[in-house]
Amino acid sequence: MVRNRRVVVTGLGPVTAAGVGVAGLRAGLREARSPVDTVTSFDPATFRSRMAAEIHGFEPSDFMDSATVRRTDRFVQFAMAAARLALEDAGMLDAEASSETAAEPSPRPGDPSISPRASWAAALDLDPARTAVQLGSAMGGIAHAENQLRRFLESGARSLDPRLATTTFAGAASCQIAVRLGISGPNSTNAMSCAAGTMAVGEATRLIREGSVDVALAGGADAPLAPVCYGAFAALRAMSKRNDDPAAACRPFDAHRDGFVMGEGACILVLEERSRAEARGARIYAEVAGYGTNNDAHHMAAPRPDGSMAAAAMRNALAESGLAADAVDHVNAHASSTVLNDQTESRVIRQALGSRADDVSVSATKPFHGHALGASGAMEAAIVCLSLADGWVPPTLNHEEPGEGCDLDYVAMASDVGRTGDVNVALSNSFGFGGINAVLCLTRPEVRS
Protein backbone atom coordinates (compact mmCIF):
# COMPACT_ATOMS: atom_id res chain seq x y z
CA MET A 1 0.00 0.00 0.00
CA VAL A 2 1.29 3.47 -0.89
CA ARG A 3 1.97 5.39 2.29
CA ASN A 4 2.21 8.75 0.49
CA ARG A 5 5.01 10.13 2.63
CA ARG A 6 6.44 13.57 1.86
CA VAL A 7 9.81 14.02 0.18
CA VAL A 8 12.25 16.91 0.56
CA VAL A 9 15.58 17.91 -0.96
CA THR A 10 18.32 18.28 1.64
CA GLY A 11 21.49 18.18 -0.45
CA LEU A 12 22.68 19.35 -3.86
CA GLY A 13 25.73 18.08 -5.74
CA PRO A 14 26.16 20.02 -8.99
CA VAL A 15 29.14 19.36 -11.26
CA THR A 16 28.49 21.78 -14.12
CA ALA A 17 30.20 24.16 -16.51
CA ALA A 18 28.56 26.98 -14.54
CA GLY A 19 30.23 25.85 -11.33
CA VAL A 20 30.99 22.86 -9.13
CA GLY A 21 29.31 22.50 -5.76
CA VAL A 22 26.50 24.69 -4.45
CA ALA A 23 28.74 27.72 -3.93
CA GLY A 24 30.26 27.33 -7.39
CA LEU A 25 26.88 26.98 -9.09
CA ARG A 26 25.42 29.94 -7.21
CA ALA A 27 28.37 32.09 -8.21
CA GLY A 28 28.19 30.98 -11.83
CA LEU A 29 24.51 31.82 -12.09
CA ARG A 30 24.97 35.23 -10.48
CA GLU A 31 27.80 36.03 -12.87
CA ALA A 32 25.28 35.82 -15.72
CA ARG A 33 27.85 34.67 -18.25
CA SER A 34 27.73 31.66 -20.54
CA PRO A 35 30.78 29.35 -20.32
CA VAL A 36 30.18 27.95 -23.81
CA ASP A 37 33.35 28.01 -25.94
CA THR A 38 35.12 26.11 -28.70
CA VAL A 39 35.54 22.43 -27.88
CA THR A 40 38.96 21.47 -26.48
CA SER A 41 38.29 17.79 -25.64
CA PHE A 42 38.95 16.85 -29.27
CA ASP A 43 39.46 18.60 -32.60
CA PRO A 44 35.98 19.68 -33.77
CA ALA A 45 37.15 21.21 -37.05
CA THR A 46 35.35 18.66 -39.24
CA PHE A 47 31.92 19.41 -37.74
CA ARG A 48 29.38 22.12 -38.57
CA SER A 49 29.11 22.84 -34.82
CA ARG A 50 32.30 23.26 -32.82
CA MET A 51 31.17 24.48 -29.38
CA ALA A 52 30.34 22.99 -26.00
CA ALA A 53 29.91 23.82 -22.32
CA GLU A 54 32.96 21.93 -21.06
CA ILE A 55 33.90 21.60 -17.40
CA HIS A 56 37.45 22.86 -17.19
CA GLY A 57 39.67 22.16 -14.21
CA PHE A 58 37.67 19.20 -12.90
CA GLU A 59 40.05 16.96 -10.95
CA PRO A 60 38.48 13.56 -10.17
CA SER A 61 41.30 12.88 -7.70
CA ASP A 62 39.77 15.58 -5.48
CA PHE A 63 36.85 13.22 -4.91
CA MET A 64 38.25 9.67 -5.16
CA ASP A 65 41.51 7.76 -4.95
CA SER A 66 43.83 7.48 -7.94
CA ALA A 67 43.07 3.80 -8.58
CA THR A 68 39.36 4.56 -8.89
CA VAL A 69 40.15 7.43 -11.26
CA ARG A 70 42.16 5.09 -13.50
CA ARG A 71 39.38 2.55 -13.87
CA THR A 72 36.35 4.82 -14.33
CA ASP A 73 34.96 6.80 -17.23
CA ARG A 74 34.52 10.57 -16.99
CA PHE A 75 30.74 10.29 -16.62
CA VAL A 76 31.23 7.99 -13.61
CA GLN A 77 33.74 10.39 -12.13
CA PHE A 78 31.27 13.26 -12.53
CA ALA A 79 28.57 11.19 -10.80
CA MET A 80 30.79 10.12 -7.92
CA ALA A 81 31.90 13.70 -7.34
CA ALA A 82 28.26 14.85 -7.46
CA ALA A 83 27.23 12.20 -4.94
CA ARG A 84 29.95 13.21 -2.52
CA LEU A 85 29.15 16.91 -2.86
CA ALA A 86 25.44 16.25 -2.33
CA LEU A 87 25.99 14.13 0.78
CA GLU A 88 28.34 16.71 2.25
CA ASP A 89 25.85 19.47 1.48
CA ALA A 90 23.11 17.45 3.19
CA GLY A 91 25.25 17.03 6.31
CA MET A 92 25.27 13.24 5.87
CA LEU A 93 28.94 12.96 5.03
CA ASP A 94 31.65 14.64 7.01
CA ALA A 95 33.86 16.30 4.41
CA GLU A 96 36.97 16.24 6.60
CA ALA A 97 36.56 12.63 7.65
CA SER A 98 35.78 11.44 4.15
CA SER A 99 38.84 13.14 2.69
CA GLU A 100 41.38 11.91 5.23
CA THR A 101 41.80 8.58 3.48
CA ALA A 102 40.97 9.62 -0.07
CA ALA A 103 44.28 8.17 -1.16
CA GLU A 104 43.66 4.74 0.37
CA PRO A 105 44.31 1.94 -2.15
CA SER A 106 41.31 0.58 -3.96
CA PRO A 107 40.83 -3.20 -4.09
CA ARG A 108 42.70 -5.29 -6.62
CA PRO A 109 40.38 -7.16 -8.98
CA GLY A 110 39.35 -10.40 -7.34
CA ASP A 111 40.57 -9.42 -3.87
CA PRO A 112 37.52 -9.50 -1.55
CA SER A 113 39.51 -8.61 1.55
CA ILE A 114 39.77 -4.92 0.76
CA SER A 115 36.69 -2.74 1.06
CA PRO A 116 36.24 -0.37 -1.92
CA ARG A 117 34.32 2.01 0.28
CA ALA A 118 37.40 3.48 1.96
CA SER A 119 36.34 6.19 4.42
CA TRP A 120 33.10 7.22 2.72
CA ALA A 121 30.90 4.57 4.32
CA ALA A 122 32.44 5.04 7.74
CA ALA A 123 31.59 8.74 7.66
CA LEU A 124 28.11 8.26 6.20
CA ASP A 125 24.99 8.96 8.25
CA LEU A 126 22.31 6.74 6.70
CA ASP A 127 20.96 3.20 6.64
CA PRO A 128 22.39 1.47 3.52
CA ALA A 129 19.40 -0.84 3.11
CA ARG A 130 16.93 2.06 3.33
CA THR A 131 18.75 4.18 0.75
CA ALA A 132 18.30 4.19 -3.04
CA VAL A 133 20.48 5.32 -5.92
CA GLN A 134 18.47 6.46 -8.94
CA LEU A 135 20.32 8.03 -11.86
CA GLY A 136 19.78 8.92 -15.49
CA SER A 137 22.32 8.93 -18.32
CA ALA A 138 21.60 9.29 -22.01
CA MET A 139 24.99 8.15 -23.27
CA GLY A 140 26.73 6.39 -20.37
CA GLY A 141 30.42 5.73 -21.00
CA ILE A 142 30.38 6.35 -24.72
CA ALA A 143 33.51 8.51 -24.65
CA HIS A 144 35.57 5.73 -23.08
CA ALA A 145 34.11 3.25 -25.57
CA GLU A 146 35.20 5.49 -28.44
CA ASN A 147 38.74 5.66 -27.07
CA GLN A 148 38.83 1.91 -26.68
CA LEU A 149 37.58 1.36 -30.23
CA ARG A 150 40.44 3.49 -31.55
CA ARG A 151 42.91 1.43 -29.51
CA PHE A 152 41.40 -1.79 -30.82
CA LEU A 153 41.65 -0.65 -34.45
CA GLU A 154 45.22 0.57 -33.98
CA SER A 155 46.67 -2.13 -31.70
CA GLY A 156 44.30 -5.08 -31.61
CA ALA A 157 42.27 -6.83 -28.93
CA ARG A 158 45.11 -7.12 -26.42
CA SER A 159 45.12 -3.34 -26.03
CA LEU A 160 41.55 -3.20 -24.72
CA ASP A 161 40.82 -2.23 -21.14
CA PRO A 162 39.69 -5.44 -19.39
CA ARG A 163 37.13 -3.40 -17.48
CA LEU A 164 35.52 -2.00 -20.64
CA ALA A 165 32.22 -3.82 -20.16
CA THR A 166 31.76 -2.66 -16.56
CA THR A 167 32.97 0.86 -17.27
CA THR A 168 30.83 1.93 -20.20
CA PHE A 169 27.33 0.67 -19.45
CA ALA A 170 24.89 3.37 -18.34
CA GLY A 171 24.47 1.86 -14.87
CA ALA A 172 28.18 2.06 -14.09
CA ALA A 173 27.79 5.38 -12.27
CA SER A 174 24.95 4.36 -9.95
CA CYS A 175 26.65 1.03 -9.24
CA GLN A 176 30.00 2.65 -8.46
CA ILE A 177 28.27 5.01 -6.03
CA ALA A 178 26.47 2.10 -4.37
CA VAL A 179 29.68 0.06 -4.09
CA ARG A 180 31.67 3.00 -2.76
CA LEU A 181 29.05 3.85 -0.16
CA GLY A 182 27.80 0.36 0.60
CA ILE A 183 24.25 1.33 -0.39
CA SER A 184 22.18 -1.82 -0.79
CA GLY A 185 18.72 -0.37 -1.50
CA PRO A 186 17.12 -0.02 -4.95
CA ASN A 187 19.64 0.93 -7.62
CA SER A 188 18.60 1.90 -11.14
CA THR A 189 19.73 3.99 -14.08
CA ASN A 190 17.36 5.04 -16.84
CA ALA A 191 18.58 6.09 -20.27
CA MET A 192 15.59 8.19 -21.33
CA SER A 193 17.56 10.81 -23.23
CA CYS A 194 17.15 14.43 -22.13
CA ALA A 195 14.49 13.57 -19.55
CA ALA A 196 16.64 10.98 -17.75
CA GLY A 197 17.81 13.07 -14.79
CA THR A 198 14.33 14.42 -14.10
CA MET A 199 12.85 10.94 -14.28
CA ALA A 200 15.46 9.66 -11.83
CA VAL A 201 14.42 12.32 -9.30
CA GLY A 202 10.75 11.53 -9.89
CA GLU A 203 11.17 7.77 -9.52
CA ALA A 204 13.31 8.19 -6.41
CA THR A 205 10.55 10.36 -4.95
CA ARG A 206 8.07 7.55 -5.56
CA LEU A 207 10.31 5.05 -3.73
CA ILE A 208 10.39 7.29 -0.66
CA ARG A 209 6.68 8.07 -0.80
CA GLU A 210 5.69 4.41 -0.93
CA GLY A 211 7.94 3.59 2.01
CA SER A 212 10.51 1.44 0.19
CA VAL A 213 13.37 3.71 1.31
CA ASP A 214 13.92 6.78 3.47
CA VAL A 215 16.73 8.44 1.50
CA ALA A 216 17.72 8.53 -2.17
CA LEU A 217 20.60 9.87 -4.20
CA ALA A 218 18.95 10.92 -7.45
CA GLY A 219 20.06 12.77 -10.56
CA GLY A 220 21.95 12.34 -13.79
CA ALA A 221 25.39 12.22 -15.36
CA ASP A 222 26.70 12.42 -18.92
CA ALA A 223 30.07 13.01 -20.58
CA PRO A 224 29.20 13.04 -24.28
CA LEU A 225 32.07 15.21 -25.55
CA ALA A 226 33.76 12.63 -27.77
CA PRO A 227 34.03 12.84 -31.57
CA VAL A 228 31.54 10.16 -32.65
CA CYS A 229 28.91 11.06 -30.06
CA TYR A 230 29.27 14.78 -30.74
CA GLY A 231 29.32 14.12 -34.47
CA ALA A 232 26.08 12.16 -34.29
CA PHE A 233 24.24 15.18 -32.90
CA ALA A 234 26.00 17.46 -35.38
CA ALA A 235 24.79 15.18 -38.19
CA LEU A 236 21.22 15.66 -36.97
CA ARG A 237 21.73 19.40 -37.61
CA ALA A 238 20.33 20.00 -34.15
CA MET A 239 23.27 21.98 -32.75
CA SER A 240 24.04 25.66 -33.11
CA LYS A 241 26.48 26.80 -35.80
CA ARG A 242 27.28 30.14 -34.13
CA ASN A 243 30.94 29.11 -33.91
CA ASP A 244 32.25 32.66 -34.15
CA ASP A 245 30.41 33.71 -30.97
CA PRO A 246 30.12 30.59 -28.75
CA ALA A 247 28.96 32.38 -25.61
CA ALA A 248 25.91 33.67 -27.51
CA ALA A 249 25.13 30.38 -29.25
CA CYS A 250 22.60 28.95 -26.80
CA ARG A 251 19.61 31.29 -27.21
CA PRO A 252 16.45 29.81 -25.65
CA PHE A 253 13.20 31.19 -27.13
CA ASP A 254 15.14 33.81 -29.08
CA ALA A 255 14.25 34.73 -32.66
CA HIS A 256 17.80 33.93 -33.78
CA ARG A 257 18.26 30.57 -32.07
CA ASP A 258 19.65 27.88 -34.36
CA GLY A 259 20.19 24.80 -32.20
CA PHE A 260 21.33 23.51 -28.86
CA VAL A 261 24.85 23.51 -27.40
CA MET A 262 26.11 20.27 -25.89
CA GLY A 263 27.36 20.18 -22.31
CA GLU A 264 28.69 17.66 -19.82
CA GLY A 265 28.58 17.01 -16.10
CA ALA A 266 26.40 15.60 -13.37
CA CYS A 267 24.08 16.63 -10.60
CA ILE A 268 22.78 14.54 -7.73
CA LEU A 269 20.14 15.56 -5.20
CA VAL A 270 19.73 14.05 -1.76
CA LEU A 271 16.04 13.26 -1.29
CA GLU A 272 14.78 12.44 2.17
CA GLU A 273 11.53 11.54 3.88
CA ARG A 274 10.45 14.80 5.46
CA SER A 275 10.08 13.76 9.10
CA ARG A 276 13.50 12.13 9.00
CA ALA A 277 15.05 15.33 7.66
CA GLU A 278 13.29 17.43 10.27
CA ALA A 279 14.31 15.10 13.09
CA ARG A 280 17.99 15.50 12.27
CA GLY A 281 17.66 19.27 11.82
CA ALA A 282 18.52 19.22 8.13
CA ARG A 283 18.44 22.32 5.97
CA ILE A 284 15.60 21.77 3.48
CA TYR A 285 15.86 23.38 0.05
CA ALA A 286 12.51 22.28 -1.31
CA GLU A 287 9.79 19.67 -1.30
CA VAL A 288 9.30 17.42 -4.32
CA ALA A 289 5.55 17.87 -4.34
CA GLY A 290 4.66 16.30 -7.67
CA TYR A 291 5.98 14.37 -10.67
CA GLY A 292 4.41 13.81 -14.06
CA THR A 293 5.72 11.73 -16.94
CA ASN A 294 4.35 10.37 -20.21
CA ASN A 295 5.22 9.84 -23.87
CA ASP A 296 4.23 11.79 -26.99
CA ALA A 297 4.04 8.55 -29.02
CA HIS A 298 4.73 10.73 -32.06
CA HIS A 299 8.34 10.90 -33.31
CA MET A 300 11.86 9.95 -32.21
CA ALA A 301 13.33 13.45 -32.53
CA ALA A 302 10.48 15.96 -32.92
CA PRO A 303 7.93 16.98 -30.28
CA ARG A 304 4.24 16.31 -30.76
CA PRO A 305 3.09 19.44 -32.64
CA ASP A 306 0.06 20.15 -30.46
CA GLY A 307 2.08 19.73 -27.25
CA SER A 308 -0.81 17.91 -25.62
CA MET A 309 1.17 15.17 -23.87
CA ALA A 310 3.87 17.49 -22.53
CA ALA A 311 1.14 19.79 -21.20
CA ALA A 312 -0.51 16.76 -19.60
CA ALA A 313 2.78 15.91 -17.85
CA MET A 314 2.86 19.42 -16.38
CA ARG A 315 -0.76 19.14 -15.25
CA ASN A 316 -0.08 15.69 -13.75
CA ALA A 317 2.83 17.03 -11.72
CA LEU A 318 0.56 19.75 -10.37
CA ALA A 319 -2.27 17.30 -9.68
CA GLU A 320 0.03 15.03 -7.71
CA SER A 321 1.10 18.03 -5.64
CA GLY A 322 -2.49 19.00 -4.92
CA LEU A 323 -1.84 22.48 -6.29
CA ALA A 324 -3.66 24.43 -8.98
CA ALA A 325 -2.07 26.19 -11.93
CA ASP A 326 -2.61 29.59 -10.33
CA ALA A 327 -0.24 28.59 -7.52
CA VAL A 328 2.75 28.36 -9.90
CA ASP A 329 5.27 31.19 -9.67
CA HIS A 330 8.03 29.91 -11.92
CA VAL A 331 8.80 27.45 -14.70
CA ASN A 332 12.31 26.29 -15.50
CA ALA A 333 11.78 25.38 -19.14
CA HIS A 334 13.50 22.57 -21.02
CA ALA A 335 14.20 25.24 -23.67
CA SER A 336 16.92 23.52 -25.67
CA SER A 337 17.35 26.51 -28.01
CA THR A 338 16.15 24.59 -31.05
CA VAL A 339 13.63 26.25 -33.34
CA LEU A 340 10.90 23.63 -33.10
CA ASN A 341 11.21 22.59 -29.45
CA ASP A 342 11.17 26.08 -27.94
CA GLN A 343 8.12 27.12 -29.94
CA THR A 344 6.31 23.93 -28.96
CA GLU A 345 7.21 24.32 -25.29
CA SER A 346 5.77 27.84 -25.31
CA ARG A 347 2.50 26.33 -26.51
CA VAL A 348 2.79 23.58 -23.88
CA ILE A 349 3.20 26.03 -21.00
CA ARG A 350 0.17 28.01 -22.13
CA GLN A 351 -1.93 24.85 -22.39
CA ALA A 352 -0.88 23.62 -18.95
CA LEU A 353 -1.16 26.89 -17.05
CA GLY A 354 -3.85 28.74 -18.96
CA SER A 355 -4.10 32.42 -18.07
CA ARG A 356 -1.52 31.93 -15.32
CA ALA A 357 1.11 31.58 -18.05
CA ASP A 358 1.15 35.37 -18.42
CA ASP A 359 2.09 35.87 -14.77
CA VAL A 360 4.74 33.23 -14.09
CA SER A 361 8.44 33.81 -14.62
CA VAL A 362 9.78 31.39 -17.22
CA SER A 363 13.51 30.95 -17.50
CA ALA A 364 15.91 28.66 -19.33
CA THR A 365 19.31 27.86 -17.86
CA LYS A 366 21.03 25.80 -20.57
CA PRO A 367 23.19 28.79 -21.62
CA PHE A 368 24.85 28.35 -18.20
CA HIS A 369 25.56 24.61 -18.36
CA GLY A 370 24.86 23.53 -21.92
CA HIS A 371 22.59 20.65 -22.77
CA ALA A 372 24.23 17.92 -20.73
CA LEU A 373 21.71 15.39 -22.06
CA GLY A 374 20.70 12.99 -19.26
CA ALA A 375 22.20 15.28 -16.60
CA SER A 376 20.39 18.46 -17.66
CA GLY A 377 17.12 17.79 -15.83
CA ALA A 378 18.91 17.18 -12.53
CA MET A 379 20.99 20.33 -12.97
CA GLU A 380 17.85 22.34 -13.63
CA ALA A 381 16.06 20.80 -10.66
CA ALA A 382 18.97 21.88 -8.46
CA ILE A 383 18.79 25.41 -9.89
CA VAL A 384 15.06 25.51 -9.09
CA CYS A 385 15.84 24.40 -5.53
CA LEU A 386 18.22 27.35 -5.22
CA SER A 387 15.56 29.70 -6.63
CA LEU A 388 13.08 28.49 -4.03
CA ALA A 389 15.62 28.82 -1.23
CA ASP A 390 17.15 32.13 -2.32
CA GLY A 391 14.15 33.96 -3.78
CA TRP A 392 16.02 34.62 -7.01
CA VAL A 393 15.42 33.33 -10.54
CA PRO A 394 18.42 33.36 -12.92
CA PRO A 395 18.26 35.19 -16.22
CA THR A 396 17.71 33.55 -19.59
CA LEU A 397 21.00 34.47 -21.22
CA ASN A 398 21.07 35.53 -24.88
CA HIS A 399 17.30 36.02 -25.03
CA GLU A 400 17.10 39.33 -26.86
CA GLU A 401 14.13 39.07 -29.22
CA PRO A 402 11.30 36.56 -28.68
CA GLY A 403 11.01 34.06 -31.51
CA GLU A 404 7.81 33.42 -33.41
CA GLY A 405 5.35 31.70 -31.09
CA CYS A 406 7.59 32.29 -28.07
CA ASP A 407 5.34 34.85 -26.44
CA LEU A 408 5.53 34.22 -22.70
CA ASP A 409 6.89 36.54 -20.01
CA TYR A 410 10.42 35.16 -20.07
CA VAL A 411 12.23 36.23 -16.98
CA ALA A 412 15.28 37.94 -18.41
CA MET A 413 16.54 39.52 -21.54
CA ALA A 414 20.29 39.53 -22.14
CA SER A 415 20.78 42.76 -20.19
CA ASP A 416 18.99 41.53 -17.07
CA VAL A 417 20.49 39.90 -14.02
CA GLY A 418 17.59 37.69 -13.01
CA ARG A 419 14.54 38.35 -10.92
CA THR A 420 14.36 38.72 -7.16
CA GLY A 421 11.23 37.80 -5.22
CA ASP A 422 9.55 34.91 -3.46
CA VAL A 423 9.30 31.71 -5.44
CA ASN A 424 6.92 29.31 -3.71
CA VAL A 425 5.91 26.82 -6.40
CA ALA A 426 7.94 25.93 -9.47
CA LEU A 427 7.80 23.44 -12.33
CA SER A 428 10.90 22.00 -13.98
CA ASN A 429 10.35 20.63 -17.49
CA SER A 430 12.39 18.01 -19.35
CA PHE A 431 11.44 16.77 -22.79
CA GLY A 432 13.59 14.21 -24.61
CA PHE A 433 14.13 12.08 -27.68
CA GLY A 434 11.43 9.51 -28.27
CA GLY A 435 8.80 11.94 -27.02
CA ILE A 436 9.61 11.43 -23.34
CA ASN A 437 8.13 14.12 -21.08
CA ALA A 438 9.00 14.53 -17.41
CA VAL A 439 8.06 17.35 -15.05
CA LEU A 440 8.80 18.01 -11.38
CA CYS A 441 6.75 20.27 -9.13
CA LEU A 442 9.02 21.70 -6.46
CA THR A 443 7.82 23.92 -3.63
CA ARG A 444 9.19 25.75 -0.65
CA PRO A 445 8.94 23.38 2.32
CA GLU A 446 6.27 25.44 4.11
CA VAL A 447 3.90 25.74 1.14
CA ARG A 448 2.08 22.45 1.74
CA SER A 449 2.48 22.30 5.53
LINMOQUI-V670775 format. One record per helix or strand of 3 or more residues. SS is the DSSP state (A for helix, B for strand). FROM is the first residue (numbers start at 1). LEN is the number of residues. Records with the same first field share a line. If there is no record, write none. Layout:
# LINMOQUI-V670775
SS = FROM-LEN  FROM-LEN
This chain:
# LINMOQUI-V670775
B = 7-10  51-3  131-6  187-4  215-8  265-9  286-10  330-3  361-3  425-8  436-8
A = 21-11  60-3  66-5  74-16  95-6  121-3  128-3  142-14  157-3  164-5  172-10  193-17  227-9  243-6  274-6  308-14  325-3  339-20  366-4  373-18  433-3
